[in-house]
Amino acid sequence: MTEADRVLKSADAFFCVGYGFNDVHVQLYLNQALRQRPKPLVMISWGLTENAQAAITQASKDLRYCVMTRADDGSGTVVRTHEHRDGVFIEGLDTWSFDGFAREYL
């Protein structure tokens, strides 16, 4: 856990794949970092848990983020950013999945 703490504290940015902010130990540091020392955040996930939504909502207004989740009907991706907090729907894109994200961006 000490090494995990060190890595989280020294990170320049966060890339979360399928992480719902439900791990008490990790969540504590991430929430603190997003509120006090905002570092860029990219998150891809099937959906947003209540904890993940709260972390983003309560984050610093200076946080730059991009959260990609599956559209409710499965027909695309909803992309939420610091500029589009309610999300933008992109039909036919599946960048909410790691494979889809990797095909599109890596």
Residue pairs with C-beta under 8 A, 6 or more apart in sequence:
1 25
4 25
4 26
5 29
8 26
8 29
8 30
8 33
9 29
11 33
11 39
12 39
12 40
13 39
13 40
13 41
13 42
14 30
14 33
14 39
14 40
14 41
14 42
14 43
15 41
15 42
15 43
16 41
16 42
16 43
16 44
16 45
17 43
17 44
17 45
17 98
17 101
18 44
18 45
18 46
18 98
19 26
19 43
19 45
19 52
20 45
20 48
20 49
20 51
20 52
21 27
21 30
21 31
21 49
21 51
21 52
21 54
21 55
22 49
22 51
27 51
27 55
30 55
31 55
31 58
33 39
34 41
34 55
34 56
34 58
34 59
34 60
34 63
35 58
35 59
35 60
36 60
38 59
38 60
38 62
38 63
38 64
40 64
40 65
41 56
41 63
41 64
41 65
41 66
41 67
42 65
42 66
42 67
43 52
43 65
43 66
43 67
43 68
44 67
44 68
44 69
44 95
44 96
44 97
44 98
44 101
45 52
45 67
45 68
45 69
45 70
45 96
46 69
46 70
46 96
46 97
47 69
47 70
48 56
48 67
48 69
52 67
56 63
56 65
56 67
56 80
59 65
63 82
64 81
64 82
65 80
65 81
65 82
66 79
66 80
66 81
67 79
67 80
67 81
68 77
68 78
68 79
68 80
68 95
68 96
68 101
69 77
69 78
69 80
69 87
69 96
70 77
70 78
70 94
70 96
70 97
71 77
71 78
71 89
75 91
75 92
76 89
76 90
76 91
76 92
76 93
76 94
77 89
77 90
77 93
77 94
77 95
77 96
77 100
78 87
78 88
78 89
78 90
78 96
79 87
79 88
79 90
79 95
80 86
80 87
80 88
93 100
93 104
94 100
95 101
95 104
95 105
